Amino acid sequence: MKKALIWIAGALVLVLLSQMLFISKIDKTIVEETYQYCKKNGYSTDYCIFVDFSKPSGINRFFIYSFKEKKIIHRSLCAQGLGPNNNIFTSKFSNKIGSNYSSLGKYRVGALRKMYSAQWCDPKGYNLYGLDSTNSNALARGILIHNGNPEIQTFPLPCLPVSHGCFAVSNSMMEHIKNTKKRTQKPILLYAYK
């Protein structure tokens, strides 16, 4: 029993250390360049979604950012696509139809829609429209933001690659996205980078 408690305490220390090492912040240059892109191209200059795939999947890497407050206002784990040879430790990316990999780049977050093959999660997700050559097939591939199953709140365990290239996030993050979209008139940009 004592060994189990020591092991649990050690695991909690590792969790805290990993959070400290991967502090949820976004490089100021990325924020500024994204803000200028939003301003120039008619996207919301109130909010943006950043997905930092350089972080491991067991760390929060999906962020709703407030340009006005200059800070992250919501964060979530985010699973990547389950393409061949992808696992919880490495992330590969592709824009190819049928690859089942996630794609990097800028996306316009569209409307909430019904998912057609959602046996394991809430059957709704946000359409994503790829704006770059690295994600231009997003709509044809059916890439969405949707909740994951099991519920993507397993921190500190790495998220399993549970999607076919979609951004699988927590149920609470889905609610935050819905509420954030209501607070702005212009479309929200999602920027996924590594």
C-alpha positions in Angstrom: 0.0 0.0 0.0 2.8 2.4 0.9 4.6 1.7 -2.4 1.4 2.4 -4.3 1.0 5.7 -2.6 4.7 6.6 -3.3 4.1 5.6 -6.9 1.0 7.8 -7.2 2.8 10.7 -5.6 5.6 10.3 -8.0 3.2 10.2 -10.9 1.6 13.4 -9.7 5.0 15.1 -9.5 5.7 14.0 -13.1 2.4 15.5 -14.2 3.2 18.8 -12.6 6.7 18.8 -14.0 5.4 18.0 -17.5 2.9 20.9 -17.3 5.7 23.2 -16.2 7.9 22.1 -19.1 5.1 22.5 -21.6 3.6 25.7 -20.3 0.5 26.6 -22.4 1.8 29.6 -24.3 2.0 30.6 -27.9 5.0 32.3 -29.5 4.3 36.0 -29.8 5.5 36.0 -33.4 2.9 33.4 -34.3 0.2 35.4 -32.5 1.1 38.6 -34.3 1.4 37.1 -37.7 -1.9 35.3 -37.3 -3.6 38.5 -36.0 -2.3 40.4 -39.1 -3.6 37.5 -41.4 -7.0 37.7 -39.7 -7.2 41.4 -40.0 -6.2 41.4 -43.7 -8.5 38.5 -44.7 -11.7 39.3 -42.8 -11.4 36.8 -39.9 -12.2 37.5 -36.3 -9.7 39.8 -34.6 -11.3 38.9 -31.3 -10.5 35.2 -31.2 -8.4 32.5 -32.9 -7.8 28.8 -32.3 -4.2 27.6 -32.2 -3.2 23.9 -32.3 0.5 23.3 -31.4 1.4 19.9 -32.7 5.0 20.3 -31.5 3.6 19.5 -28.1 2.9 15.8 -27.2 -0.7 14.6 -27.2 -0.8 14.3 -23.4 -0.3 18.0 -23.0 -2.9 20.7 -23.8 -2.2 21.8 -27.3 -5.6 23.1 -28.6 -6.1 26.7 -27.5 -8.8 29.4 -27.9 -6.9 32.6 -27.9 -8.3 36.1 -27.2 -6.5 38.7 -29.2 -8.0 41.5 -27.1 -7.0 39.9 -23.8 -3.7 38.7 -25.3 -4.0 35.3 -23.7 -5.2 31.8 -24.0 -8.7 31.6 -22.6 -9.5 27.9 -23.1 -7.2 24.8 -23.6 -7.7 21.2 -24.3 -5.9 18.0 -25.3 -6.2 17.3 -29.0 -5.7 13.9 -30.7 -4.2 13.7 -34.1 -5.2 11.5 -37.1 -4.6 7.8 -36.9 -2.8 7.4 -40.3 -0.4 4.5 -40.9 2.6 4.4 -38.6 1.2 7.3 -36.5 1.2 6.8 -32.7 1.0 8.7 -29.5 4.7 9.7 -29.7 5.0 10.9 -33.3 2.8 13.0 -35.5 2.8 12.7 -39.2 0.9 15.1 -41.4 -0.7 14.9 -44.9 -3.2 16.6 -47.1 -3.8 13.5 -49.2 -7.4 12.1 -49.3 -7.5 8.8 -47.5 -4.3 9.3 -45.6 -6.1 9.6 -42.2 -3.4 12.0 -41.0 -4.0 15.5 -39.6 -2.9 18.5 -41.7 -1.1 21.6 -40.8 -2.0 25.2 -41.8 -4.8 27.7 -41.5 -8.5 26.8 -41.6 -11.7 28.7 -41.5 -14.0 27.2 -38.8 -17.4 26.6 -40.3 -20.8 25.6 -39.1 -21.6 22.7 -36.7 -22.8 19.8 -38.8 -23.9 16.2 -38.3 -21.2 13.6 -38.7 -22.0 10.6 -40.8 -20.0 7.8 -39.2 -19.9 8.8 -35.5 -20.5 5.6 -33.6 -18.1 6.6 -30.8 -18.7 10.4 -30.2 -21.3 13.1 -30.3 -22.5 13.1 -33.9 -21.7 16.8 -34.5 -18.5 18.6 -35.5 -17.4 21.9 -36.9 -16.5 21.9 -40.6 -13.0 23.1 -41.4 -12.1 24.8 -44.7 -8.4 24.5 -45.5 -6.8 27.7 -46.6 -3.2 26.5 -47.4 -1.7 24.0 -49.8 -1.0 21.8 -46.8 -4.7 21.5 -45.9 -6.6 22.4 -49.1 -8.4 19.0 -49.1 -9.8 19.4 -45.6 -13.5 19.7 -46.8 -13.2 16.8 -49.3 -11.6 14.7 -46.5 -14.3 15.6 -44.0 -11.9 17.2 -41.5 -13.7 18.6 -38.5 -13.3 19.7 -34.9 -15.2 17.1 -32.9 -15.2 15.6 -29.5 -13.2 12.4 -28.9 -14.1 9.1 -27.3 -13.1 8.1 -24.8 -13.5 11.7 -23.5 -10.4 13.6 -24.4 -9.6 14.6 -20.8 -7.2 11.7 -20.0 -4.4 14.0 -19.0 -1.6 13.1 -18.4 -1.9 10.1 -20.5 -1.2 10.6 -24.2 -4.3 10.9 -26.4 -4.7 8.0 -28.7 -4.9 8.9 -32.4 -8.6 8.6 -32.6 -9.6 10.5 -35.7 -9.2 10.2 -39.5 -7.3 13.6 -39.5 -9.9 15.6 -37.5 -9.1 17.6 -34.4 -10.6 15.5 -31.6 -11.0 17.6 -28.4 -12.8 17.5 -25.1 -16.6 17.9 -24.7 -16.0 21.1 -22.7 -13.8 22.5 -25.6 -16.7 21.9 -28.0 -18.9 24.1 -25.7 -16.2 26.8 -25.6 -16.0 26.8 -29.4 -19.8 27.2 -29.7 -19.8 30.0 -27.1 -16.8 31.8 -28.7 -18.4 31.6 -32.2 -21.5 33.3 -30.8 -19.4 36.2 -29.4 -17.9 37.2 -32.8 -19.5 38.3 -36.1 -16.6 37.2 -38.3 -15.4 33.6 -39.0 -12.8 32.2 -36.6 -9.4 31.1 -37.9 -7.8 27.8 -36.7 -4.0 27.7 -37.2 -2.4 24.2 -36.7 1.4 24.3 -36.7 4.4 22.2 -35.5 
